[in-house]
Amino acid sequence: MGKLTRQAVLEGALRLADEEGVEAVTIRRLAGELQVTPMALYWHFKNKTELLTAAVDHLMAGVIADVRPDRDWRERLRVIVEALVGTMRAHPSLPALLQVADKEQAESFTRATEATLDILAEAGFTLDEGYTIASYLLNGAVTLVHGRLDCRAGMTPEKVAQERRMHALRLQALPPDCFPRLVEYGRTLEEPSDAEEYFSFGVDLLIAGVEAMAAKKAREGTA
């Protein structure tokens, strides 16, 4: 095996986190996966928190990469949200990583937050409002992705299919005279829904809320 690089350590940690969950990422376990001694990892990261923070920094780097400053604020905001959702889909461990990492030390996360606040200020929101909206958008993206069984860390296709069937059966077992909508919805779960349609609708919903609030503020400002 060649010289262990920082990038190789990050990729190994993310692969382990995506497949088994963030709790599976330990220095000893990762060293075993990479076939090195734990001391080899400490050459790049002094502890697990620093490693996980670097993983967040690595993943968030692409969130604002395609944001064009000459575009309308609505389009720029959508690009950020779509990129965030896309990154979480590719790396289902990101939501959990955001909970345990030191985000203030992840420069790309800070840059993404700054860019979002700048966009929301252009939309007419105060700094406090912008920060609140940015937080809701982040949490909304996490919820949107986590809502898909196939986007959760450690979920194999077999587990996803089994969980979907069990959920469908539980809903269909409800008294139909009391919960007709839920019973009907349970029948739709027998087949997986279209992922692209699901995420497109979810992003539309998040952005529409911000646009509606911005329009309301604009009306109030001219009244």
C-alpha positions in Angstrom: 0.0 0.0 0.0 1.3 3.5 -0.9 1.7 6.4 1.5 -1.5 7.2 3.4 -2.9 10.6 2.4 -5.3 12.9 4.1 -7.8 12.5 1.2 -7.6 8.7 1.5 -8.4 8.9 5.3 -11.4 11.2 4.6 -12.7 9.0 1.8 -12.4 5.9 4.1 -14.2 7.6 7.0 -17.0 8.8 4.7 -17.4 5.3 3.1 -17.6 3.8 6.6 -20.1 6.4 7.8 -22.3 6.1 4.8 -22.4 2.3 4.9 -22.7 1.8 8.7 -23.4 5.2 10.3 -21.2 7.8 11.9 -21.0 5.8 15.2 -19.0 3.2 13.3 -16.2 5.7 12.5 -13.6 5.2 15.2 -9.8 5.7 14.8 -9.2 2.0 15.4 -11.9 0.8 13.1 -10.8 3.2 10.3 -7.2 2.2 10.7 -8.2 -1.4 10.3 -10.2 -0.6 7.1 -7.2 1.3 5.7 -4.8 -1.4 6.8 -2.6 1.0 8.8 -1.9 1.6 12.4 -4.0 4.1 14.4 -0.9 6.3 14.7 -0.9 6.7 11.0 -4.3 8.4 11.2 -3.2 10.7 14.0 -0.5 12.1 11.6 -3.4 13.7 9.7 -6.1 14.2 12.4 -5.4 14.6 16.1 -8.8 13.1 17.1 -12.1 11.9 15.9 -13.8 15.3 16.1 -11.2 16.9 13.9 -11.7 14.0 11.4 -15.4 14.3 11.3 -15.2 18.1 11.0 -12.8 17.7 8.0 -15.4 15.3 6.5 -18.1 17.9 6.8 -15.8 20.5 5.3 -15.0 18.2 2.4 -18.6 17.4 1.6 -19.9 21.0 1.9 -17.2 22.3 -0.4 -19.4 21.7 -3.5 -22.6 23.2 -2.1 -21.9 26.8 -3.4 -19.5 25.8 -6.2 -22.1 26.4 -8.9 -23.7 29.5 -7.5 -23.4 32.3 -10.1 -23.5 35.8 -8.6 -25.2 37.3 -11.7 -28.3 35.1 -11.3 -31.5 36.1 -9.5 -31.5 35.4 -5.8 -34.3 32.8 -6.2 -32.2 30.8 -8.6 -29.0 31.1 -6.5 -30.9 29.9 -3.4 -32.4 27.0 -5.3 -28.9 26.0 -6.5 -27.6 25.9 -2.9 -30.6 23.9 -1.6 -30.4 21.4 -4.5 -26.7 21.0 -4.0 -27.1 20.4 -0.3 -29.9 17.8 -0.9 -27.8 16.2 -3.6 -24.8 15.9 -1.3 -26.9 14.3 1.4 -28.3 11.8 -1.1 -24.8 10.8 -2.2 -23.5 10.8 1.4 -26.4 9.8 3.8 -24.0 10.3 6.7 -23.9 14.1 6.3 -26.9 14.9 8.5 -25.4 12.9 11.4 -22.0 14.4 10.7 -23.4 17.9 11.0 -24.7 17.0 14.5 -21.4 15.8 15.8 -18.8 17.8 13.9 -17.5 21.3 15.0 -19.2 23.2 12.1 -17.6 26.5 13.1 -14.3 24.9 12.1 -15.6 23.6 8.8 -14.8 26.5 6.4 -16.9 25.4 3.6 -20.0 25.2 5.9 -19.3 28.7 7.0 -18.9 29.9 3.4 -22.2 28.2 2.5 -23.9 29.9 5.4 -22.5 33.3 4.5 -23.5 32.9 0.9 -27.1 32.0 1.9 -27.3 35.0 4.3 -26.2 37.2 1.4 -28.8 35.8 -0.9 -31.6 36.2 1.7 -30.5 39.8 2.5 -30.9 40.6 -1.2 -34.4 39.0 -1.0 -35.3 41.6 1.6 -34.8 39.7 4.9 -33.1 41.1 8.0 -30.0 39.3 9.2 -31.9 37.6 12.0 -34.6 36.5 9.6 -32.0 35.3 7.2 -30.2 33.2 9.7 -33.5 31.7 10.9 -34.5 30.9 7.3 -31.0 29.4 6.6 -31.4 27.2 9.6 -34.9 26.0 8.5 -33.6 25.3 5.0 -30.8 23.2 6.4 -33.1 21.3 8.7 -35.7 21.0 5.9 -33.1 19.5 3.6 -32.1 17.0 6.3 -35.7 16.0 6.9 -36.4 15.7 3.2 -33.4 13.3 2.6 -33.9 11.4 5.8 -37.6 10.9 4.9 -36.4 8.5 2.2 -35.5 5.1 3.6 -33.0 4.5 0.7 -31.1 7.7 1.7 -30.4 6.6 5.3 -26.9 5.4 6.3 -26.6 1.6 6.6 -29.9 0.9 4.7 -29.4 -1.9 2.1 -32.0 -2.3 -0.7 -33.3 -5.4 1.1 -33.8 -3.4 4.3 -35.5 -0.6 2.4 -37.9 -3.0 0.7 -38.7 -4.7 4.0 -39.3 -1.4 5.9 -41.5 -0.1 3.1 -43.6 -3.3 3.2 -44.0 -3.2 7.0 -45.0 0.4 6.9 -47.5 -0.3 4.2 -49.0 -3.2 6.1 -49.3 -1.1 9.3 -51.2 1.6 7.5 -53.5 -0.7 5.7 -54.3 -2.5 9.0 -55.8 0.7 10.4 -59.7 0.9 10.6 -60.7 2.2 7.2 -63.8 3.8 8.6 -61.6 6.0 10.8 -58.5 6.5 8.7 -59.5 6.1 5.1 -56.8 8.4 3.8 -54.0 6.6 5.6 -55.2 3.2 4.5 -55.3 4.4 0.9 -51.9 5.9 1.3 -50.6 2.6 2.6 -51.5 1.0 -0.6 -49.3 3.4 -2.5 -46.3 2.2 -0.5 -46.4 -1.2 -2.0 -44.1 0.1 -4.8 -41.3 2.6 -4.3 -42.0 6.2 -5.2 -40.0 8.1 -7.8 -37.0 9.6 -6.1 -36.4 12.4 -8.5 -40.0 13.5 -8.3 -39.9 13.3 -4.5 -36.8 15.5 -4.2 -37.9 18.0 -6.9 -41.3 18.5 -5.0 -39.5 18.9 -1.7 -37.1 21.5 -2.9 -40.0 23.4 -4.6 -41.8 23.4 -1.3 -38.8 24.8 0.6 -38.1 27.5 -2.0 -41.8 28.4 -2.4 -42.0 29.2 1.3 -39.1 31.6 1.2 -40.4 33.3 -2.0 -43.8 33.7 -0.5 -42.4 35.4 2.6 -40.1 37.6 0.5 -43.1 38.7 -1.6 -45.1 39.5 1.6 -42.3 41.6 2.9 -42.0 43.5 -0.4 -45.8 44.2 -0.3 -45.6 45.4 3.3 -42.7 47.6 2.5 -44.5 49.4 -0.3 -47.8 49.7 1.6 
